[in-house]
Amino acid sequence: MWYPGAGTDSFTATGASFAAAAGRLSYSFGLTGPSLAVDTACSSSLVALHLARQAIRNAECEAALVLGVNALLRPNLFACLEAMNLLAPDGVCRAFDAAASGYVRAEGAGRSCSSRSTRRDAMRTPSWRSIVDRRSTRMAARQR
């Protein structure tokens, strides 16, 4: 991602765009159809999954691939949050708990391949959901 003082080159204009990244990934993997980046802060992956399922339900597509990634690559955001005393001093997330003491950021990635169940059954292809984070190698659960 571009930041002030990073300099520019011929790749800066498209390389700093999440929308361009979605298109480039689709192109690289030979995926066809609409490709978009969704940024709704903490709910981006859930909103993207909702849009995919809605498109399948409305017969706009037969299948959809949803990928969600959060990578904390630069310390700038942490410095701003710390300056405002928003980060939990112990680094532990205690959402909705009386012992909560601040905000905690985390990295992670997930994917969902969705299609109509009748299509999956005809192709005998299982539906998989997976969650990947720094603390574990991989967790995957087969959906029935």
Disulfide bonds with the S-S distance in Angstrom:
none
